[in-house]
Amino acid sequence: MHAHIVIGIGNDFRGDDAAGLEAARLLRGTLPPEVPVIENEGDPAELIEAWTGADLAIVIDTAVSGAPPGTVVRHTVLGPSLSQGDAPQPLPAIQHASSHALGVADAVALGHALGRLPRELTLYTVEGADFGLGAPMTPAVRRAVEETVAAIADLVPRSSARLRPF
């Protein structure tokens, strides 16, 4: 069981859909060693397994919402109210551009049903533009990934420090 976990979701072979995976790779070795960084191709069962018992799970994924490519949106999906048995807050209506059949929203719903949610889940979505097979990540999405990585790197050490006993 980890206090914090970072999970990047995506597909390396579909252009901008690799954003979450790239973010995870950039964060690996940057974050404190006690914070695992996981790559996931969109498997809800693996997501649930990875975040079970975490105080904070940070998930990075690509989305298509009609926003300009490279737009980053941070959603706090769950909060402390879940410890009282409340239903999870609904995820914003985001269609994932990746090839995964089920997305983060499905994993949240299933995790809630199984009683296997993190205390808090923060989802970063990076708006994609090109999902062609074999396409490279577009420059706007690459810049957004770098900005997201910097934001997460700033967030996690502060959060981890709060949880350490003095």
Secondary structure, 3 states (H helix, E strand, C coil): CCCEEEEEECCCCCHHHHHHHHHHHHHCCCCCCCCCEEEECCCHHHHHHHHCCCCEEEEEEEEECCCCCCCEEEEECCCHHHHHCCCCCCCCCCECCCCCCCCHHHHHHHHHHHCCCCCEEEEEEEECCCCCCCCCCCHHHHHHHHHHHHHHHHHHHHHHHHHCCC
